[in-house]
Amino acid sequence: MQTSEQPLKLDTSLASNQSQPEGFDSQHPPDPALIDACVHCGFCLTTCPSYRVIGKEMDSPRGRIYLMDAINQGEAPLSPTSVQHFDSCLGCLACTTACPSGVQYDRLIAAVRPQVQRNHRRSWPQAALRRLIFSLFPYPDRIRLLLAPLAIYQRLGISKGVQASGLLKRFSPQLAAMESLLPPVTPSCFQDNLPERVPAQGERRYRVGLILGCVQRVFFSGVNEATVRVLTANGCEVVIPRSQGCCAALPEHQGETGQAQALARQMIDSFAETGVDYVIINAAGCGHTLKEYGHILADDVEYCDRARAFSQKVRDVQEFLAEVGLTTPLQPLQKEPLTVVYQDACHLLHGQKISRQPRELLRQIPGITLREPMDAALCCGSAGVYNMLQPEVATELGQMKARNLVNTGASLIASPNPGCSLQIQQHLPKQNPPIRLMHPMQLLDRSIRGEQL
């Protein structure tokens, strides 16, 4: 293992044949003060999922920090090889939890992503794939335009044939990964069934806004409906502005700064006149980004103060309910005891430091026993759109996560993030015995209504 006494030597392949290699521009490059906080102790290595799979120093947080410093100093170019090392980062933030020196790697990698997008020309297949992803997934209405042909594609069994043949995987592993992650298209995917305002049951304790998400809204609408029922049953009036769009998580995590800022402004505007006490989100990755609006719009004179005020109101739904307390009785989910394993989503655990609250809520359901998996803090490989852009690494991580969850002996997985749920469900069929997966809000909703599993 490299130590501070054994300085890392940058791979000579980072060199470029160009006489004047490209580097970072002057628009918010990685902060040298944050880089210098790293003492190169190596505690981040074993917690880093990309390092665990790839096994190369340059695909670890410490290695990437060395590389950022070298590019800042003009000692290495922003070459395809260096970009590859930055792209291999899942952005799971496990290193920020493990670092004894408090290195803000999250700020560093967040500064690098836009630099790559502005100053590095990707190959046309990579550029086209990214254009497809960021033109589609942050926009639920665009996703729904494709649902009818996708439903036919699935219903006719073409999807199974494509996956079995392996042809698409040989042509484009990224497109094959996107195709394999597609959940079943059902009638609920085509519609939004929630009104703009849902009154509290009994005395109103809070007026809260609910963010529906993008993939969540289309493919996991039942989670949103369950969330509203849980909130209203516990004295919350729920406001759901029609004008809300994407939270900006997908583009923000990949350096698409302009798109992320535009979506953040739209979200802030949509809740501007609602008078809500809190803004509630039930998807881990979205919640982390919503709490970062003050950073995302820091340079926007018109929105910077509004962004900070908005973020101060944001609460993950589990965080909120644990804070204000449940007021409605809970009933067992089945006649026999139920063993559940809670899956820590990275942007809850590492990004928002939320781990205790979901477990406290689940333990309040009569008859539930929680079990903890090995490597609970290790990323499942979803990481927003990482499993589409880096499918080989994501597949290995997904298999590890699914195996560790199944090995707990639990009969049900509680997963608080749609991306994690899709990733884990993809790999669960390879495990034996099979195991169900539900969002914690769905479990609470059934417990409140006395509905058996």
C-alpha positions in Angstrom: 0.0 0.0 0.0 1.2 3.5 -0.8 1.9 5.8 2.2 2.7 9.4 2.6 6.4 8.4 2.9 6.1 6.6 -0.5 4.8 9.2 -2.9 2.6 7.9 -5.7 4.2 8.0 -9.1 1.8 9.0 -11.8 1.4 6.5 -14.7 3.5 7.7 -17.6 0.5 6.9 -19.9 -1.0 10.1 -18.6 1.4 12.0 -20.7 0.2 13.4 -24.0 1.7 13.8 -27.4 0.3 17.3 -27.6 2.9 20.0 -27.2 0.5 22.0 -25.0 -1.6 19.5 -23.1 -5.1 20.5 -22.0 -5.8 21.1 -18.3 -8.4 22.6 -16.0 -9.7 26.0 -16.9 -10.0 28.9 -14.4 -13.7 28.3 -13.6 -13.7 26.5 -10.2 -10.9 24.0 -10.7 -10.3 21.6 -7.7 -9.3 23.7 -4.7 -5.6 23.3 -3.9 -6.4 23.8 -0.2 -8.8 20.8 -0.3 -6.2 18.8 -2.2 -3.6 19.6 0.4 -5.8 18.3 3.2 -5.1 14.7 1.9 -2.3 13.2 3.9 -2.2 10.1 1.7 -2.9 7.7 4.6 -4.8 5.2 2.4 -7.8 4.7 4.7 -10.0 5.5 1.7 -8.7 2.6 -0.4 -10.7 -0.3 1.1 -13.9 1.7 1.2 -13.7 2.7 -2.4 -15.8 0.5 -4.7 -13.9 1.3 -7.9 -10.6 0.5 -6.2 -12.1 -2.8 -4.9 -13.1 -3.9 -8.4 -10.3 -2.4 -10.6 -7.5 -2.6 -8.1 -5.5 0.3 -9.4 -4.3 3.2 -7.2 -5.3 5.8 -9.8 -8.9 4.5 -9.5 -9.0 5.3 -5.8 -9.8 8.7 -4.1 -6.1 9.1 -3.1 -4.9 8.4 -6.6 -7.5 10.8 -8.2 -6.4 13.5 -5.7 -2.8 13.1 -6.8 -4.0 13.4 -10.4 -6.0 16.5 -9.7 -3.0 18.1 -8.1 -0.8 17.1 -11.0 -3.2 18.6 -13.6 -3.5 21.8 -11.4 0.3 22.1 -11.4 0.6 21.4 -15.2 2.5 18.2 -14.6 -0.2 16.0 -16.2 -2.8 16.7 -19.0 -6.5 16.2 -18.9 -6.0 13.3 -21.3 -8.3 10.4 -22.1 -6.4 8.3 -19.6 -6.8 10.8 -16.8 -10.5 11.3 -17.7 -11.0 7.5 -17.5 -9.7 7.5 -13.9 -12.2 10.3 -13.0 -15.0 8.6 -14.8 -14.4 5.4 -12.8 -15.4 7.2 -9.6 -19.0 6.3 -8.6 -19.3 9.4 -6.4 -20.6 7.2 -3.6 -18.7 9.3 -1.0 -17.7 6.4 1.2 -14.2 7.9 1.3 -15.5 11.0 3.0 -16.9 8.9 5.8 -13.7 6.9 6.1 -11.2 9.7 5.9 -9.7 10.6 9.3 -8.4 14.0 7.9 -11.9 15.1 6.8 -10.8 15.5 3.2 -13.8 16.9 1.2 -13.4 14.6 -1.7 -17.1 15.2 -2.6 -16.2 18.9 -3.4 -13.1 17.9 -5.3 -14.8 15.4 -7.6 -17.7 17.7 -8.0 -15.3 20.4 -9.3 -13.6 17.9 -11.7 -16.7 16.7 -13.5 -17.6 20.0 -15.1 -14.0 20.5 -16.0 -14.0 17.2 -17.9 -17.2 18.2 -19.7 -15.9 21.5 -20.8 -12.3 20.6 -21.6 -12.3 17.0 -22.8 -13.7 15.8 -26.1 -15.2 12.4 -25.8 -15.5 9.9 -28.5 -18.7 10.2 -30.6 -20.2 6.9 -29.2 -19.6 8.2 -25.6 -20.9 11.6 -26.4 -24.0 10.2 -28.1 -24.8 7.9 -25.2 -24.5 10.7 -22.7 -26.6 13.0 -24.9 -29.3 10.3 -24.9 -29.2 9.8 -21.1 -29.3 13.5 -20.2 -31.9 14.3 -22.8 -34.2 11.5 -21.6 -34.0 10.5 -18.0 -34.4 13.9 -16.2 -37.7 14.4 -18.1 -40.6 12.1 -17.1 -42.8 13.3 -20.0 -40.1 12.2 -22.5 -39.7 8.9 -20.8 -43.4 8.3 -21.1 -43.3 8.9 -24.8 -41.3 5.7 -25.1 -43.4 3.6 -22.8 -45.8 2.3 -25.4 -43.1 0.9 -27.7 -41.2 -0.4 -24.7 -44.3 -2.2 -23.4 -44.7 -3.9 -26.8 -41.0 -4.7 -26.8 -41.3 -6.4 -23.5 -44.7 -8.1 -24.1 -43.5 -9.8 -27.3 -40.5 -11.2 -25.5 -38.0 -9.3 -27.6 -36.2 -8.1 -24.5 -35.5 -11.6 -23.3 -34.3 -12.6 -26.8 -32.0 -9.6 -27.0 -30.5 -10.3 -23.6 -30.1 -14.1 -24.3 -28.4 -13.5 -27.6 -25.8 -11.2 -26.2 -25.6 -9.3 -29.5 -26.4 -5.9 -28.0 -23.8 -6.4 -25.3 -21.2 -7.1 -28.0 -22.2 -4.1 -30.0 -22.5 -1.7 -27.0 -22.2 -2.8 -23.3 -23.6 0.5 -22.2 -26.8 0.2 -24.3 -27.1 -3.4 -23.2 -26.9 -2.3 -19.5 -29.5 0.3 -20.1 -31.8 -2.3 -21.7 -31.3 -4.8 -18.9 -32.1 -2.3 -16.2 -35.5 -1.4 -17.7 -38.2 -2.3 -15.3 -41.5 -3.8 -16.5 -43.8 -1.2 -18.1 -47.2 -1.3 -16.4 -50.3 0.9 -16.8 -49.3 2.9 -13.7 -46.2 4.1 -15.5 -48.4 6.3 -17.8 -50.1 8.4 -15.3 -49.7 10.6 -12.2 -52.5 9.8 -9.8 -51.6 12.2 -7.0 -53.5 15.5 -6.7 -51.8 18.8 -6.0 -52.9 18.9 -2.4 -53.7 16.0 -0.1 -55.2 17.0 3.3 -53.8 15.6 6.6 -55.8 12.9 8.4 -57.0 14.4 11.7 -55.3 17.4 13.1 -52.7 19.0 10.8 -49.2 19.0 12.3 -47.2 20.1 9.2 -47.7 21.3 5.7 -45.0 19.6 3.5 -44.2 19.5 -0.1 -43.4 16.3 -1.9 -40.9 15.9 -4.8 -41.9 13.1 -7.1 -38.6 12.4 -8.9 -38.1 11.3 -12.5 -37.6 7.6 -12.7 -39.4 7.3 -9.3 -42.5 9.1 -10.8 -42.6 6.8 -13.9 -41.5 3.4 -12.7 -42.1 3.6 -8.9 -45.3 5.6 -8.6 -46.5 3.2 -5.9 -43.7 4.4 -3.7 -44.8 8.0 -4.1 -48.4 7.1 -3.3 -47.3 5.1 -0.2 -45.3 8.1 0.9 -48.3 10.4 0.7 -50.4 8.0 2.7 -47.8 7.7 5.4 -47.4 11.4 5.6 -51.1 12.2 5.7 -51.7 9.5 8.3 -49.2 11.2 10.5 -50.8 14.6 10.4 -49.1 16.1 7.3 -50.9 18.1 4.6 -49.0 17.2 1.4 -48.5 19.7 -1.5 -47.3 18.4 -4.9 -46.7 21.3 -7.4 -47.4 20.3 -10.9 -44.6 22.5 -12.2 -41.8 20.5 -10.5 -39.3 18.7 -12.6 -36.1 16.8 -12.1 -34.1 17.5 -8.9 -30.9 17.9 -11.1 -29.2 14.9 -9.5 -28.4 13.0 -12.7 -26.8 15.9 -14.6 -25.1 17.4 -11.5 -23.4 14.1 -10.6 -21.9 13.9 -14.2 -20.8 17.5 -14.6 -23.6 18.8 -16.7 -23.6 22.0 -14.8 -25.8 24.2 -17.0 -28.6 21.6 -17.1 -28.3 21.0 -13.4 -28.6 24.7 -12.6 -31.6 25.1 -14.8 -33.4 22.2 -13.2 -32.6 23.4 -9.7 -34.0 26.9 -10.5 -37.2 25.2 -11.8 -37.6 23.2 -8.7 -37.1 26.2 -6.4 -39.6 28.2 -8.4 -42.2 25.4 -8.3 -42.2 25.5 -4.4 -41.9 29.3 -4.1 -45.5 30.1 -3.2 -46.5 26.8 -1.5 -45.8 27.9 2.1 -44.5 24.5 3.1 -42.7 23.8 6.3 -40.5 21.1 4.8 -39.8 19.7 1.3 -39.9 15.9 1.5 -38.0 13.5 -0.8 -38.1 9.7 -0.8 -35.1 9.0 -3.1 -31.6 9.1 -1.6 -29.7 10.5 -4.6 -32.3 13.2 -5.1 -32.2 14.2 -1.5 -28.4 14.7 -1.5 -28.6 17.0 -4.5 -31.5 19.0 -3.2 -29.5 19.7 -0.1 -26.7 20.9 -2.3 -28.6 23.6 -4.1 -26.8 26.4 -2.3 -23.5 25.0 -3.8 -24.9 24.4 -7.2 -26.3 27.9 -7.5 -23.6 29.7 -5.5 -22.6 31.9 -8.5 -26.2 32.8 -9.3 -26.9 36.2 -7.7 -30.6 35.9 -8.2 -31.0 32.4 -6.8 -28.1 31.7 -4.4 -30.0 32.9 -1.3 -33.2 31.2 -2.4 -31.3 28.0 -3.1 -29.8 27.9 0.4 -33.2 28.6 2.0 -34.8 25.9 -0.1 -32.2 23.3 0.9 -32.6 24.1 4.6 -36.2 22.8 4.2 -35.3 19.6 2.5 -35.7 16.4 4.5 -35.5 12.7 3.4 -38.8 11.2 4.3 -37.3 8.8 6.8 -35.2 11.6 8.4 -38.4 13.7 8.7 -40.6 11.0 10.2 -38.0 10.0 12.7 -37.6 13.6 13.7 -41.3 14.5 14.1 -42.4 11.0 15.3 -45.1 8.6 14.1 -48.6 9.3 15.5 -50.6 6.5 13.9 -50.7 2.9 15.2 -48.7 0.3 13.3 -49.7 -3.3 12.7 -47.8 -6.5 11.8 -47.1 -7.1 8.1 -47.7 -10.9 8.4 -48.7 -13.4 11.0 -45.2 -14.8 11.4 -42.2 -12.7 12.3 -40.7 -10.8 9.3 -36.9 -10.6 8.9 -35.8 -7.5 6.9 -32.4 -6.3 5.8 -32.1 -2.5 5.2 -30.0 -1.5 2.3 -28.0 1.7 2.9 -28.1 3.9 -0.1 -24.8 5.8 -0.5 -26.2 9.2 -0.8 -28.2 8.7 2.4 -25.4 7.0 4.4 -22.4 9.0 3.2 -23.9 12.0 1.6 -26.6 12.9 4.2 -25.3 10.9 7.2 -28.7 9.2 7.5 -28.5 5.6 8.8 -30.1 5.4 12.3 -33.4 6.9 11.3 -34.6 4.3 8.7 -33.8 1.5 11.1 -35.6 3.2 14.0 -38.8 3.5 11.8 -38.7 -0.1 10.6 -38.2 -1.4 14.1 -41.5 0.3 15.1 -43.4 -2.1 12.9 -44.5 -5.0 15.1 -42.9 -8.4 14.3 -40.0 -7.0 12.3 -36.4 -8.1 12.9 -33.6 -6.2 11.2 -30.4 -7.9 10.0 -27.2 -6.2 8.8 -25.3 -7.3 5.7 -21.6 -7.6 5.2 -20.1 -4.6 3.5 -23.2 -2.6 4.2 -21.5 0.7 3.3 -20.2 -0.6 -0.1 -22.0 0.9 -3.2 -24.3 -1.3 -5.1 -22.9 0.1 -8.4 -26.0 2.1 -9.5 -24.6 5.6 -8.7 -27.1 7.5 -10.8 -26.3 6.5 -14.3 -22.9 4.9 -13.5 -24.3 1.4 -14.2 -25.1 2.5 -17.8 -21.8 4.3 -18.4 -19.5 1.8 -16.6 -21.4 -1.5 -16.8 -18.5 -3.9 -16.1 -17.6 -2.3 -12.7 -21.3 -1.8 -11.8 -22.2 -5.4 -12.6 -19.5 -6.8 -10.2 -20.6 -4.4 -7.5 -24.2 -5.3 -8.0 -23.5 -9.0 -7.7 -21.6 -8.4 -4.5 -24.4 -6.3 -3.0 -27.1 -8.8 -3.9 -25.1 -11.7 -2.6 -24.4 -9.9 0.7 -28.1 -9.0 1.2 -29.3 -12.5 0.5 -26.7 -14.0 2.8 -28.4 -12.3 5.8 -31.2 -14.8 5.5 -33.7 -12.0 5.4 -36.9 -12.5 3.4 -37.3 -8.8 2.4 -34.9 -6.0 1.4 -35.9 -2.4 2.3 -34.3 -0.1 -0.3 -34.7 3.7 -0.1 -33.6 4.7 -3.6 -35.0 3.8 -7.0 -31.6 3.5 -8.7 -30.4 1.1 -6.0 -33.6 -0.9 -6.3 -33.2 -1.3 -10.1 -29.6 -2.3 -9.7 -30.2 -4.8 -6.9 -33.3 -6.3 -8.6 -31.3 -6.9 -11.7 -28.9 -9.2 -9.8 -31.3 -10.8 -7.3 -32.5 -13.5 -9.8 -29.0 -14.9 -9.8 -29.3 -15.5 -6.0 -31.0 -18.4 -4.3 -33.3 -18.3 -2.5 -35.2 -15.3 -4.0 -36.0 -12.3 -1.9 -38.5 -9.4 -2.2 -37.5 -5.7 -2.3 -39.7 -2.8 -1.2 -39.2 0.8 -0.2 -39.4 1.5 3.5 -42.4 3.8 2.9 -44.3 0.9 1.3 -43.7 -1.2 4.4 -44.9 1.6 6.7 -47.9 2.2 4.5 -49.0 -1.4 4.7 -48.4 -1.5 8.4 -50.6 1.6 8.9 -53.4 0.2 6.8 -53.1 -3.3 8.3 -52.4 -4.8 4.9 -50.5 -8.1 4.9 -47.6 -8.8 2.6 
